[in-house]
Amino acid sequence: MSRILLIARREFMAYARTVGFWLSLLAFPLFAVLGGAIPLLMDNADPVRAVVLIEEGPQAAGLAAAVQGRLADEAERSAERAREAAEKAAEASGAPAGAAEGAIAQMTRQRMRFVDAPADLSAAAPGEARDAVVRRYLTDETPKEQRLDAVVFLDRTAEGPAARVWAARATDDTVEDFVRAALRDANRDAVLTQAGIDPAVVEATDAFRPEVTLFSPRASDGGEVSFKDRLPGIIGLAFSFLLWSLIITGASILLNSVMEEKSNKILEVLLSSASPTEILTGKVLGVAMLTVSVLLVWGGIGAAGLITTVPEQATNIWEILTRDGLIFYFLAYIVGGYLMYAVLFAAIGAFCETPRDAQTLMGPIMMVLVIPILLVQFALVNPDAPMVRFASWVPFFTPFLMAARAPSGPPLIEIIGTMAGMFAVALLMVWLAGRAFRAGALSDVKLSWKSFGQAIAGGGR
């Protein structure tokens, strides 16, 4: 036992002492936050475009007002959506409703503003002369404070409203798309009016959003379904993805570690003082300690963020995890799933000499790992679907799918049966991997069906 712990400690410290490990550990939460903040930062950095509308002739009368009206309507709808979202967020976090006013103002920031046409542009005759004036206002020939971002010439043709849009940047189609949508609405209103239909009635009909409330006997109060009732499913899905991440990172570290030590003849030195089983167990335990350390740091950061921002939801999550021992249920599937894949990767690493050898084997394993990830998303909506229930009995899929199904209360027979099958296969994998590891670590034979079969049958030297 002491040799196993020494090997586990060595494996753990080999990575924990490196600067890259701590940078990666802290970089993930940072980039996770940036991943959500970057779209907001990009939106805030996007300039408000100064746009001039010019109606070309009396036939275009009213089109400028239609385009301006659409911008006003869009701003009103955006403000309403932002207010509703802010109120829901404030209700979930317990913050006062007034605290969201700043967020509402930020969310309703407009993409453009309409400005009056400069005198020389309004006075220019249509044709090349006016186009030259437009180019001047859209380029560096005009001082920055007087420069325009777009000039829109509105007209009516036999087919309906039309426009020519001059933009300062050839890749910026924001104004073009907005004007196209505004003219489409203007044409629709004109057609409806000619048909004797009030456009306001059609618009009100399109804008109607019926209030639909979901009820379920499984809701916390036996009636209306709240976000708290959806939390268990979200937590189960999160645990499934967590296990998937653990396998991809931790087990990959294990494979590379074994492969590197074999190529450097370090495994031969270790085998002189410990058995192959002790080395395999110690390595799996050491990498498990490493991934647990990562989880504790990430979990601590996430818990602190929840408690600080949405304390009510943090309390709900804790209640769900501690209710009926759900957290132990999750941990059992995580341990079983990690053990199955970790020993598999360690055994494969013992037969690989180069990263190229390992990469050829990672493809089939990744294809196996993709299947449960696709199914867990379906299990969130319908955890008792026949396909999901059937796949739950496949040991290599069990930890992912049963973690996702756990909050829905699957039958006890499925819980006991799938867990027993998973741990039985995990123990079988430990035995098979131990024999394969022993054979691979003591030879230069590359992994093949023949060498693997011989390792299982004979157990190596």
Residue, then its C-alpha position, 0 to 999 in steps of 0.5 A: m500500500s505504501r508503494i502505491l501511495l508513493i507512486a500516486r504522490r509522484e504522479f500527482m507532484a509531477y504535474a502539480r509542481t509545473v507552472g503550466f498546470w496552475l496556469s491551465l487551472l486558473a485559465f479555464p475559469l478566466f476564459a469561461v468568464l471571458g467567453g460570456a463577456i466577449p460578446l458583450l464587450m464586442d457589442n459595446a465596442d461596436p460603434v453607433r453608426a451615423v446614417v443619413l437617409i435621403e429620399e430620391g424624388p417625390q415617389a419616395a416620400g414616406l420611406a425615410a419615416a418608415v425606416q426611422g419608425r422601425l428603429a424606434d419600434e426595435a428600440e422599444r421591443s428591445a427595451e421591453r425584452a431587456r426589462e423582462a430579462a432583468e426582472k427575472a434575473a433580479e427575482a432569481s437573485g433576490a436583488p431589488a428591481g431597480a438594480a437592473e436599470g443599468a443592465i437594461a440601458q446597456m442591453t438596449r444600446q442602438r446600432m445606429r442613429f439617423v442624422d441630418a444630411p450635410a448641406d452640400l450632400s443635399a444640394a448635390a445633383p444626382g449622379e457622379a457629382r453626388d456620389a463624389v460627395v458621398r465618398r468624401y463623407l465616408t472616408d478620411e477626407t472628412p474630419k472624424e467628427q463630421r464623418l458618416d458611416a452610411v448614406v442611404f438613398l431611398d426610392r420606389t420602383a415598379e416592384g416596390p420600395a428600394a434603396r442604395v446603401w453607401a457604407a464606410r466599410a465594405t464588410d459592414d452590412t448592418v445598415e443594409d440589412f436594417v434598411r432591407a427589413a424596414l422597406r419590407d415592412a413598409n411594402r407590407d403595410a402599403v399592400l395591406t392598406q390597399a387591401g383594406i386591412d389595417p397594418a396595425v391590426v396585423e402587427a398587433t397579431d404578430a406581436f401577440r405572445p400568449e402566456v402559457t404556464l407549465f404545471s406538473p404533479r412533480a413540481s416542488d409545490g405540486g403545481e406550477v413548474s419553476f426554475k427550481d424544478r428544472l435545476p435537477g435536470i441541469i445539474g445531472l447534465a452538468f455532472s455528465f459533462l463533468l465526467w466527460s471532461l475528467i476522462i478526456t483530461g485525466a485519462s489522457i494525462l495518464l496515457n501520455s505519462v505511461m507512454e513517456e515513462k516507457s519510452n524513457k525506460i523509467l517504467e523499467v526502474l519502477l518495476s524493479s521496486a514495485s509490481p505492475t499492479e501497484i504501479l498501475t494503481g498508483k498512477v490511476l490514483g495520482v491522476a485522480m488526485l490531480t483531477v480532484s484538485v482541479l475540481l475543488v478549485w473550479g468548484g470553489i470558484g463556481a460556488a463563490g460566484l453563485i453565492t455572491t451573485v445568486p444566493e437563492q439558486a446556490t441554496n437550491i442547488w445545495e438542497i438538491l444535491t443533499r436530498d436523498g443522497l443525490i451527490f453520493y449517487f453522482l460520485a458513485y457513477i463518476v468514480g466507476g466511469y473514471l476507473m473504467y476509462a483510466v485503466l483502459f488509457a493506462a493499458i494502451g499507453a503501455f503499448c505505445e512508443t510515440p504520440r502517433d501510436a496513441q493518436t491512432l487509438m484515440g479516434p475509436i475511443m472518442m467515437v465511443l465517448v461522443i455517443p453518450i454526450l449526444l444522448v444525455q442532451f436528449a435525456l434531459v428532456n425525456p429521461d425515460a425514452p426507450m433508447v436512453r434506458f437501453a443505452s443506460w445498461v451499456p457499461f461504457f455509457t452508464p455513468f454519463l446517462m445515469a448521471a443525467r437521469a438521476p434527478s428524474g428518479p429512475p426505477l430502483i432496479e435500473i439504479i442497482g442494475t446499471m451501477a452493479g454492471m458498471f462496477a463489474v465491468a470496471l473491475l474486469m477492466v482493472w484486471l485486464a488492464g493490469r495484465a496488459f499493462r504488465a505485458g506492455a511495460l516489459s516489452d517493446v511490442k506495439l498494441s495489436w489484437k494479437s499482442f493484446g490477446q497474448a497479454i490477457a492470456g499470459g499476463g506477460r512476464 
